[in-house]
Each structure stands twice: as structure tokens, then as C-alpha cells.
Amino acid sequence: MSALPFAKLLNLDLPLITYNGACISSYPEGQIIEKTPISMDVAREMFGELEDAGYYVKVYIEDTLYVEETTRAAIEFSGIFAIPFVID
């Protein structure tokens, strides 16, 4: 998860709440305490509606960023959080 570099830098020893609250894991052990992602059906419907409305949509799943095309936003997000991005 992209919070790891910050947790290491701050020398934290407490659970991390990541993925906009959808995942709580122990740190530094890395064990999942609770994980509540939205369903793929809901995500697909939501992303379709956002794209139809003209919004730029990026999807972040398990430390990988999925985008439709290489954009400045994708490159910056990938660089800041040290995660790869995939064109999908």
C-alpha cells in the first residue's frame, strides 16, 4: 500500500487505514485486520457514469494504478506514491 513509505519514515507502530478506509492492516506486520472493497459491479457502474459525465477516472487496486491512457496525473500519482500504473 502506498502508505508504507510514510509509515516507515515516521517509524509508526500502529494500524494503517488505507484505500479510503476500505482496508485496515497492522503495521509493521502487514496483516489485514479488515478489508471492505466495493463490488466490481458497483465499481463498473460508477466508473461508467463518471466517464459518461466527462470525468477522468483512475482505478487503484492492490498497489497498482489502472488508467485508460498515460497522462500527467497518472505519472505524478505513480511517482509520488512509488507505484506502477497500467494502461487498461
Contact map, one row per residue, 1 for C-alpha under 8 A:
1111000000000000010000000000000000000000000000000000000000000110000000000000000000000000
1111100000000000000000000000000000000000000000000000000000000010000000000000000011100000
1111111000000001010000000000000000000000000000000000000000000000000000000000000010000000
1111111100000000000000000000000000000000000000000000000000000000000000000000000000000000
0111111110000000000000000000000000000000000000000000000000000000000000000000000000000000
0011111111000000000000000000000000000000000000000000000000000000000000000000000000000000
0011111111110000000000000000000000000000000000000000000000000000000000000000000000000000
0001111111110000000000000000000000000000000000000000000000000000000000000000000000000000
0000111111110000000000000000000000000000000000000000000000000000000000000000000000000000
0000011111110000000000000000000000000000000000000000000000000000000000000000000000000000
0000001111111000000000000000000000000000000000000000000000000000000000000000000000000000
0000001111111100000000000011000000000000000000000000000000000000000000000000000000000000
0000000000111110000000000011000000000000000000000000000000000000000000000000000000000000
0000000000011111000000000111000000000000000000000000000000000000000000000000000000000000
0000000000001111100000011110000000000000000000000000000000000000000000000000000000000000
0010000000000111110000011110000000000000000000000000000000000000000000000000000000000000
0000000000000011111111111000000000000000000000000000000000000000000000000000000000000000
1010000000000001111111110000000000000000000000000000000000000000000000000000000000000000
0000000000000000111111100000000000000000000000000000000000000000000000000000000000000000
0000000000000000111111100000000000000000000000000000000000000000000000000000000000000000
0000000000000000111111110000000000000000000000000000000000000000000000000000000000000000
0000000000000000111111110000000001111000000000000000000000000000000000000000000000000000
0000000000000000111111111000000111111000000000000000000000000000000000000000000000000000
0000000000000011110011111100000111100000000000000000000000000000000000000000000000000000
0000000000000011100000111110011111000000000000000000000000000000000000000000000000000000
0000000000000111000000011111111110000000000000000000000000000000000000000000000000000000
0000000000011111000000001111111000000000000000000000000000000000000000000000000000000000
0000000000011100000000000111110000000000000000000000000000000000000000000000000000000000
0000000000000000000000000111111000000000000000000000000000000000000000000000000000000000
0000000000000000000000001111111100000000000000000000000000000000000000000000000000000000
0000000000000000000000001110111110000000000000000000000000000000000000000000000000000000
0000000000000000000000111100011111100000000000000000000000000000000000000000000000000000
0000000000000000000000111100001111100000000000000000000000000000000000000000000000000000
0000000000000000000001111000000111110000000000000000000000000000000000000000000000000000
0000000000000000000001110000000111111000000000000000000000000000000000000000000000000000
0000000000000000000001100000000001111100000000000000000000000000000000000000000000000000
0000000000000000000001100000000000111110000000000000000000000000000000000000000000000000
0000000000000000000000000000000000011111011000000000000000000000000000000000000000000000
0000000000000000000000000000000000001111111000000000000000000000000000000000000000000000
0000000000000000000000000000000000000111111100000000000000000000000000000000000000000000
0000000000000000000000000000000000000011111110000000000000000000000000000000000000000000
0000000000000000000000000000000000000111111111000000000000000000000000000000000000000000
0000000000000000000000000000000000000111111111100000000000000000000000000000000000000000
0000000000000000000000000000000000000001111111110000000000000000000000000000000000000000
0000000000000000000000000000000000000000111111111000000000000000000000000000000000000000
0000000000000000000000000000000000000000011111111100000000000000000000000000000000000000
0000000000000000000000000000000000000000001111111110000010000000000000000000000000000000
0000000000000000000000000000000000000000000111111111000000000000000000000000000000000000
0000000000000000000000000000000000000000000011111111100000000000000000000000000000000000
0000000000000000000000000000000000000000000001111111111110000000000000000000000000000000
0000000000000000000000000000000000000000000000111111111110000000000000000000000000000000
0000000000000000000000000000000000000000000000011111111000000000000000000000000000000000
0000000000000000000000000000000000000000000000001111111000000000000000000000000000000000
0000000000000000000000000000000000000000000000000111111100000000000000000000000000000000
0000000000000000000000000000000000000000000000000111111110000000000000000000000000000000
0000000000000000000000000000000000000000000000000110011111000000000000000000000000000000
0000000000000000000000000000000000000000000000100110001111100000001000000000000000000000
0000000000000000000000000000000000000000000000000000000111110000111100000100000000000000
0000000000000000000000000000000000000000000000000000000011111000111000000000000000000000
0000000000000000000000000000000000000000000000000000000001111111110000000000000000000000
0000000000000000000000000000000000000000000000000000000000111111110000000000000000000000
1000000000000000000000000000000000000000000000000000000000011111000000000000000000000000
1100000000000000000000000000000000000000000000000000000000011111100000000000000000110000
0000000000000000000000000000000000000000000000000000000000011111110000000000000000111100
0000000000000000000000000000000000000000000000000000000001111011111000000100010000111100
0000000000000000000000000000000000000000000000000000000001111001111100000000000000001111
0000000000000000000000000000000000000000000000000000000011100000111111000100000000001111
0000000000000000000000000000000000000000000000000000000001000000011111000000000000000011
0000000000000000000000000000000000000000000000000000000000000000001111100000000000000011
0000000000000000000000000000000000000000000000000000000000000000001111110110000000000010
0000000000000000000000000000000000000000000000000000000000000000000011111110000000000000
0000000000000000000000000000000000000000000000000000000000000000000001111111000000000000
0000000000000000000000000000000000000000000000000000000000000000000000111111100000000000
0000000000000000000000000000000000000000000000000000000001000000101001111111110000001000
0000000000000000000000000000000000000000000000000000000000000000000001111111111000001000
0000000000000000000000000000000000000000000000000000000000000000000000011111111100000000
0000000000000000000000000000000000000000000000000000000000000000000000001111111110000000
0000000000000000000000000000000000000000000000000000000000000000100000000111111111111000
0000000000000000000000000000000000000000000000000000000000000000000000000011111111100000
0000000000000000000000000000000000000000000000000000000000000000000000000001111111000000
0110000000000000000000000000000000000000000000000000000000000000000000000000111111100000
0100000000000000000000000000000000000000000000000000000000000000000000000000011111110000
0100000000000000000000000000000000000000000000000000000000000011100000000000011011111000
0000000000000000000000000000000000000000000000000000000000000011100000000000010001111100
0000000000000000000000000000000000000000000000000000000000000001111000000110010000111110
0000000000000000000000000000000000000000000000000000000000000001111000000000000000011111
0000000000000000000000000000000000000000000000000000000000000000011111000000000000001111
0000000000000000000000000000000000000000000000000000000000000000011110000000000000000111
